[in-house]
């Protein structure tokens, strides 16, 4: 039996767990500081709300991208989760 998510999202919300973005390095091998990084968050989808369109229900386990600062932060057991609306996501991988 799998563990229950931190919370069950309602409506068109996704429950996501932030994923650290890979370090950005230029072609010359220079590491870019965080200030130069794009302001986009990446997160793994853990659960989806019941009002998502049928083709998006299979997002569990996928990475989604959305602007930093969007959504509602949840702390559970020292782990950060975010509830974000599907409309706020800019893409997935």
C-alpha positions as CSV (number, residue, x, y, z in Angstrom):
1,X,0.0,0.0,0.0
2,X,1.5,3.4,-1.0
3,X,1.8,6.3,1.5
4,X,-0.9,8.9,1.4
5,X,0.2,12.3,0.1
6,X,0.6,15.2,2.6
7,X,-2.8,16.5,1.4
8,X,-5.3,15.7,-1.3
9,X,-5.6,18.6,-3.8
10,X,-9.0,19.9,-4.7
11,X,-10.3,21.5,-7.9
12,X,-7.5,22.1,-10.4
13,X,-4.6,22.1,-7.9
14,X,-1.5,20.0,-8.1
15,X,0.5,18.8,-5.0
16,X,4.1,19.1,-6.0
17,X,7.5,18.6,-4.3
18,X,10.2,21.2,-5.4
19,X,13.2,19.8,-7.2
20,X,16.6,21.5,-7.1
21,X,17.4,22.9,-10.6
22,X,20.7,21.7,-12.0
23,X,23.6,24.1,-11.7
24,X,23.9,26.4,-14.6
25,X,27.4,26.5,-16.2
26,X,28.4,28.4,-19.3
27,X,30.1,26.7,-22.2
28,X,33.4,28.0,-20.8
29,X,32.8,26.2,-17.5
30,X,31.8,29.3,-15.5
31,X,29.1,28.6,-12.8
32,X,26.4,31.2,-12.9
33,X,25.2,32.6,-9.5
34,X,21.5,32.1,-8.4
35,X,20.7,35.8,-9.3
36,X,21.4,35.0,-13.0
37,X,19.2,31.9,-12.9
38,X,15.7,32.2,-14.4
39,X,12.9,32.8,-12.0
40,X,11.2,29.4,-12.7
41,X,10.5,26.7,-10.1
42,X,10.5,23.0,-11.0
43,X,8.7,20.4,-9.0
44,X,7.6,16.8,-9.2
45,X,3.8,16.2,-9.2
46,X,2.7,14.0,-6.3
47,X,-1.1,14.3,-6.7
48,X,-3.7,16.0,-8.9
49,X,-7.1,17.5,-8.2
50,X,-10.3,16.0,-9.6
51,X,-11.1,18.9,-11.9
52,X,-8.1,18.6,-14.1
53,X,-8.8,17.8,-17.8
54,X,-8.6,14.0,-18.5
55,X,-5.3,14.3,-20.5
56,X,-3.6,16.0,-17.6
57,X,-4.4,13.4,-14.9
58,X,-1.4,11.4,-15.8
59,X,0.9,14.1,-14.6
60,X,1.8,12.3,-11.4
61,X,5.6,11.7,-11.4
62,X,6.2,14.4,-14.1
63,X,8.1,17.6,-13.6
64,X,6.2,20.9,-13.9
65,X,7.5,24.4,-14.3
66,X,5.9,27.5,-12.8
67,X,7.0,31.0,-11.6
68,X,8.7,31.2,-8.3
69,X,6.4,32.5,-5.5
70,X,3.2,30.9,-7.0
71,X,1.2,28.5,-4.8
72,X,0.8,27.6,-1.2
73,X,3.8,26.2,0.8
74,X,3.2,23.3,3.1
75,X,5.9,22.0,5.5
76,X,5.5,18.4,6.6
77,X,8.2,16.5,8.4
78,X,10.9,19.0,7.4
79,X,10.0,18.6,3.7
80,X,8.5,21.4,1.6
81,X,5.5,20.8,-0.6
82,X,3.5,23.3,-2.7
83,X,-0.1,23.4,-3.8
84,X,-0.1,25.1,-7.2
85,X,-3.0,25.6,-9.7
86,X,-2.7,23.9,-13.0
87,X,-3.4,27.2,-14.8
88,X,-0.2,28.6,-13.2
89,X,2.0,25.9,-14.6
90,X,4.0,26.9,-17.7
91,X,4.9,23.4,-18.9
92,X,5.9,19.9,-17.9
93,X,8.5,17.4,-18.8
